Amino acid sequence: MIKRMIGPILMGVIGIAILLWLGTWQVKRLAWKEGILAEITAEIKADPVPVPTMISTDMKYLPVTATGTIGQEELHVLVSRLDIGAGYRVIAPFELDDGRRVLLDRGFIKPEAKDVFRAGGPATITGNLHWPDDMNSATPDPDMSENIWFGRDIAAMATVLDTAEVLIVARADTGEGIEAMPVGIEGIKNDHLGYAITWFSLALVWLGMTLFLLWRIKTRTV
């Protein structure tokens, strides 16, 4: 009987050890990811600085403040918000006092406000530089006739609105009926806790299966 149990015991110990190692690795990855997210959060909430003269994509999340004029043109990006439902992000051109034109994410409007006139004009904006990860191979092309976009395609939007490929996401409301949707870490995946629970649960299941198999071997040899 003991010889018949050696194989299942070895497989059980090895399987449980591997699953526990994977779970522990995911716990370490969770701590690493939480550290990264804490750094990003601190960067997002830091004191704003004037918009740099030279801007590059490694300035993602940089808090900035800028004075200029919000243009009347708008692009509407279809989004969905928890507990609110569908609506649109309003993307408008923003001409800085130094003459540069950038994109401005003014915030969220409800569907019924899509075609409502929104005032632009002089404004001081506090927000964050951002290059969002909205686009992938499955994202549909914008419906130009209805002015509905399905992601913030910075390059395409800059071409349409004649701006630099730079986006400022406003931290505060920029007009009546527009609710700011500031940059945050909500869209950054952090699934490591779920993975850790999965591996530890599988280790528990493996232990149960191993004990059951050993019990079956024992009862058959009695």
C-alpha positions as CSV (number, residue, x, y, z in Angstrom):
1,M,0.0,0.0,0.0
2,I,2.8,2.4,0.9
3,K,4.5,1.9,-2.5
4,R,1.2,2.7,-4.2
5,M,0.9,5.9,-2.3
6,I,4.4,7.2,-3.1
7,G,3.5,8.4,-6.6
8,P,0.3,10.3,-5.5
9,I,2.1,11.8,-2.5
10,L,5.0,13.1,-4.7
11,M,2.6,14.5,-7.3
12,G,0.5,16.1,-4.5
13,V,3.5,17.7,-2.8
14,I,5.0,18.9,-6.1
15,G,1.7,20.3,-7.4
16,I,0.9,22.1,-4.2
17,A,4.4,23.5,-4.0
18,I,4.1,24.9,-7.5
19,L,0.7,26.4,-6.9
20,L,1.7,28.0,-3.6
21,W,4.8,29.4,-5.3
22,L,2.6,30.9,-8.1
23,G,0.3,32.4,-5.5
24,T,3.2,33.9,-3.5
25,W,4.7,35.3,-6.7
26,Q,1.3,37.0,-7.5
27,V,1.3,38.5,-3.9
28,K,4.7,40.0,-4.5
29,R,3.5,41.3,-7.9
30,L,0.5,42.8,-6.1
31,A,2.8,44.7,-3.8
32,W,4.9,45.9,-6.7
33,K,1.9,47.0,-8.7
34,E,0.4,48.9,-5.7
35,G,3.7,50.7,-5.3
36,I,3.6,51.7,-9.0
37,L,0.0,52.9,-8.6
38,A,0.9,54.9,-5.5
39,E,3.7,56.6,-7.5
40,I,1.3,57.4,-10.4
41,T,-1.3,58.8,-8.0
42,A,1.2,61.0,-6.3
43,E,2.4,62.3,-9.7
44,I,-1.2,63.0,-10.8
45,K,-2.0,64.9,-7.7
46,A,1.2,66.9,-7.5
47,D,1.1,70.7,-7.8
48,P,0.6,71.8,-11.4
49,V,3.3,73.6,-13.4
50,P,3.0,75.7,-16.5
51,V,2.7,73.7,-19.7
52,P,6.3,73.0,-20.8
53,T,7.6,74.5,-24.0
54,M,8.8,71.1,-25.1
55,I,6.3,68.3,-24.6
56,S,6.9,64.5,-24.9
57,T,4.9,61.4,-24.2
58,D,7.1,60.6,-21.2
59,M,5.3,63.5,-19.4
60,K,2.2,61.4,-19.1
61,Y,0.2,62.4,-16.0
62,L,2.2,65.7,-15.5
63,P,-0.1,68.2,-13.7
64,V,-0.2,71.5,-15.6
65,T,-2.0,74.8,-15.5
66,A,-2.6,76.9,-18.6
67,T,-4.4,80.1,-19.6
68,G,-5.9,80.4,-23.1
69,T,-9.1,80.1,-25.1
70,I,-11.4,77.1,-25.5
71,G,-12.6,76.7,-29.1
72,Q,-16.2,76.1,-30.1
73,E,-15.4,72.9,-32.1
74,E,-16.1,69.7,-30.3
75,L,-15.4,66.0,-30.7
76,H,-17.6,63.6,-28.8
77,V,-16.1,60.3,-27.4
78,L,-18.6,57.7,-26.4
79,V,-18.0,56.5,-22.9
80,S,-20.0,54.7,-20.1
81,R,-19.8,55.6,-16.5
82,L,-20.7,53.4,-13.5
83,D,-24.1,54.3,-12.0
84,I,-24.6,56.9,-14.7
85,G,-24.6,55.1,-18.0
86,A,-23.6,56.2,-21.5
87,G,-22.5,59.7,-22.4
88,Y,-19.7,61.5,-24.1
89,R,-16.3,63.0,-23.3
90,V,-16.1,66.5,-24.9
91,I,-12.8,67.1,-26.7
92,A,-12.2,70.7,-27.8
93,P,-9.2,72.7,-29.1
94,F,-7.5,74.9,-26.5
95,E,-5.3,77.8,-27.7
96,L,-2.7,78.7,-25.1
97,D,-1.8,82.4,-24.6
98,D,1.6,81.7,-26.3
99,G,-0.3,80.6,-29.5
100,R,0.1,76.9,-29.2
101,R,-3.1,74.8,-29.8
102,V,-3.6,71.6,-27.8
103,L,-6.5,69.2,-27.2
104,L,-8.6,69.7,-24.1
105,D,-10.7,67.0,-22.5
106,R,-13.4,69.1,-20.9
107,G,-15.3,66.2,-19.3
108,F,-18.5,64.2,-19.4
109,I,-21.9,65.1,-20.8
110,K,-25.1,63.1,-20.9
111,P,-26.4,61.9,-24.3
112,E,-29.2,64.6,-24.4
113,A,-26.6,67.3,-24.1
114,K,-24.6,66.2,-27.1
115,D,-26.0,68.9,-29.4
116,V,-26.5,71.6,-26.8
117,F,-24.4,74.7,-27.3
118,R,-21.5,75.0,-24.9
119,A,-19.6,78.2,-24.4
120,G,-15.9,78.3,-24.9
121,G,-13.8,81.4,-24.6
122,P,-11.1,82.5,-22.2
123,A,-10.3,80.0,-19.4
124,T,-7.6,78.9,-17.0
125,I,-7.3,75.2,-17.0
126,T,-5.7,72.9,-14.4
127,G,-5.3,69.3,-15.4
128,N,-2.9,66.6,-16.5
129,L,-1.1,65.9,-19.7
130,H,-2.3,62.5,-20.9
131,W,-1.9,60.0,-23.7
132,P,-4.7,57.6,-23.0
133,D,-4.7,53.9,-24.0
134,D,-8.2,54.0,-25.5
135,M,-7.4,52.6,-28.9
136,N,-6.8,49.1,-30.0
137,S,-7.3,47.0,-33.1
138,A,-10.9,46.4,-32.2
139,T,-11.8,50.1,-31.8
140,P,-14.3,51.2,-34.6
141,D,-13.5,54.1,-36.8
142,P,-15.2,57.3,-35.7
143,D,-18.7,58.1,-37.1
144,M,-17.8,61.5,-38.6
145,S,-21.3,62.3,-39.8
146,E,-22.6,62.0,-36.2
147,N,-19.5,63.2,-34.6
148,I,-19.1,60.1,-32.4
149,W,-15.7,58.7,-31.6
150,F,-15.1,55.4,-29.8
151,G,-11.7,56.3,-28.2
152,R,-9.4,59.2,-27.7
153,D,-7.3,58.9,-30.8
154,I,-4.9,61.8,-30.1
155,A,-3.3,61.9,-33.6
156,A,-6.6,61.8,-35.5
157,M,-8.3,64.3,-33.2
158,A,-5.3,66.7,-33.5
159,T,-5.6,66.5,-37.3
160,V,-9.3,67.2,-37.2
161,L,-9.1,70.1,-34.7
162,D,-5.7,71.4,-36.0
163,T,-3.8,71.1,-32.8
164,A,-0.6,69.5,-31.5
165,E,-0.8,65.9,-30.5
166,V,-1.1,66.9,-26.9
167,L,-4.1,66.4,-24.6
168,I,-4.8,68.1,-21.3
169,V,-7.5,66.4,-19.2
170,A,-9.2,69.0,-17.0
171,R,-9.4,68.4,-13.3
172,A,-12.3,70.7,-12.7
173,D,-15.5,71.5,-14.6
174,T,-15.0,73.8,-17.6
175,G,-18.6,74.9,-18.2
176,E,-22.2,74.4,-17.2
177,G,-23.4,70.8,-17.9
178,I,-19.9,69.4,-18.2
179,E,-18.6,67.2,-15.4
180,A,-14.9,66.9,-15.3
181,M,-13.4,63.4,-15.6
182,P,-9.9,63.9,-14.3
183,V,-7.0,61.5,-14.9
184,G,-6.9,58.6,-12.4
185,I,-5.6,55.1,-11.9
186,E,-9.0,53.5,-12.4
187,G,-8.2,52.3,-15.9
188,I,-4.9,50.7,-14.9
189,K,-5.4,46.9,-14.4
190,N,-4.3,45.4,-11.1
191,D,-5.5,41.8,-11.2
192,H,-2.8,40.3,-9.1
193,L,-4.9,39.8,-6.0
194,G,-7.4,37.8,-8.0
195,Y,-4.7,35.7,-9.5
196,A,-3.2,35.0,-6.1
197,I,-6.5,33.9,-4.7
198,T,-6.9,31.6,-7.8
199,W,-3.5,29.9,-7.3
200,F,-4.0,29.5,-3.5
201,S,-7.5,28.1,-4.1
202,L,-6.1,25.6,-6.7
203,A,-3.5,24.6,-4.1
204,L,-6.3,23.8,-1.7
205,V,-8.2,21.9,-4.3
206,W,-5.0,19.9,-5.2
207,L,-4.5,19.1,-1.6
208,G,-8.1,17.9,-1.3
209,M,-7.8,15.7,-4.5
210,T,-4.5,14.3,-3.2
211,L,-6.0,13.3,0.2
212,F,-9.0,11.8,-1.5
213,L,-6.8,9.7,-3.8
214,L,-4.8,8.5,-0.9
215,W,-8.0,7.6,0.9
216,R,-9.2,5.7,-2.1
217,I,-5.9,3.7,-2.3
218,K,-6.1,2.9,1.4
219,T,-9.7,1.7,1.3
220,R,-9.1,-0.5,-1.7
221,T,-6.2,-2.2,0.0
222,V,-8.0,-2.9,3.3
